[in-house]
Amino acid sequence: METIALTIGLAAVAVLLIARGTWGLRRLTEISTWPVVDRPKLTYSYTINGKTYRSSRLGITLDAFDIFSGESAQAFLARFPPGSRVEVHVSPDNPSFAVIADGAPQRKHSHFVALVVSGGLIVCCVVAVVLVA
């Protein structure tokens, strides 16, 4: 009975890790192909088909750019002077989801890869447990 519960638990964790990692990797790939608008502000607004959207999302996740200090925040903001025009990548499936930068640092990309690999390893463990039982 304990083996069954362990197997189910491991399988659930594996599915969650693989799903989250795959989602992140797919989004990183998609963002670079999204249409671009040219009228945002850092807390930015953009218009598609006559409808105005507002966002402050920078990347694929809220922490995509790992801004942990005042200096890193200032360096990031320096790329977008007030009043400047920058490109915003807008999801064709959901125009309210947009990002101001396509992708994320390599560290975030590696994070999604690690989720998929970890989930795969757990799947191997589940298979081993089932075969031994």
ABEGO torsion letter per residue (X at the ends): XAAAAAAAAAAAAAAAAAAAAAAAAAAAAAAAABBBBAABBABBBBBBGGBBBBBABABABAAAAGBABAAAAAAAAAABBBGBBBBBBBBAABAABBBABBEBBAAAAAAAAAAAAAAAAAAAAAAAAAAAX
